[in-house]
Amino acid sequence: MLPTADQPDTSPRSRRRRRNLIAVAVAAVLAITGTVIAITVSGGSRSGTIINGCDIGPNAQCPKANLGGANLSGANLDSADLTDANLGGANLSGAFLYGANFTSANLGGADLSAANLASANLSGAILNGANLGGAYLYGANLTGAYLHGADLSVANLSGANLASASLSGANLRSAYLHGADLTDADLTGADLSGIYLGTVGVPRALPTGWVLVDGVLQEG
């Protein structure tokens, strides 16, 4: 009688065990190298991609995750928790980030062009040099955020909270600021154009030659 070959165990329990082993291996490599590692899995993942232990997808729980330089273009991270995460230089262009929590996260130099950040929490986040051109930031919380030299051209910041935000040298050409709270915001050297209607609060500093009159930000 010929011996039969062992068949691979494909039960759900076995698949979960393999995924757990992969996560442990990823964490070990990350601890040693500090590099970004992307792994594609066949099942059990929100999007089929795990990066440095972060299961990419809606409602992802990835506080303090290292996603620096990761390619997340078009990814769906709605309502994800990325508090204190490192996303420096990451590609999030066109990503779905509605209601995501980026409190104190590092997004310096990240590409967030055309991303949906409506109702996202970016309080205290570092966005220096980030590309937010054409991004949708309706109702986003950007209190105390660092946006030095960031590109916010054509961005929709309607109803956003920019209180105490640092926007020095930022590009706000053709941005929509109706209802945006600019209380104590620093706009020193910011690149503005046209007239901005319906802003709220008084900024700490404005670009040279600009004035705020009855909620209208314009050249004086």
ABEGO torsion letter per residue (X at the ends): XBBBBBBBBABAAAAAAAAAAAAAAAAAAAAAAGBBBBBBBABGBAAGBBBGGBBBEBGBBABGBBABGBBABGBBABGBBABGBBABGBBABGBBABGBBABGBBABGBBABGBBABGBBABGBBABGBBABGBBABGBBABGBBABGBBABGBBABGBBABGBBABGBBABGBBABGBBABGBBABGBBBBEBBBGBBEBBABBBBGBBBBGGBBBBX
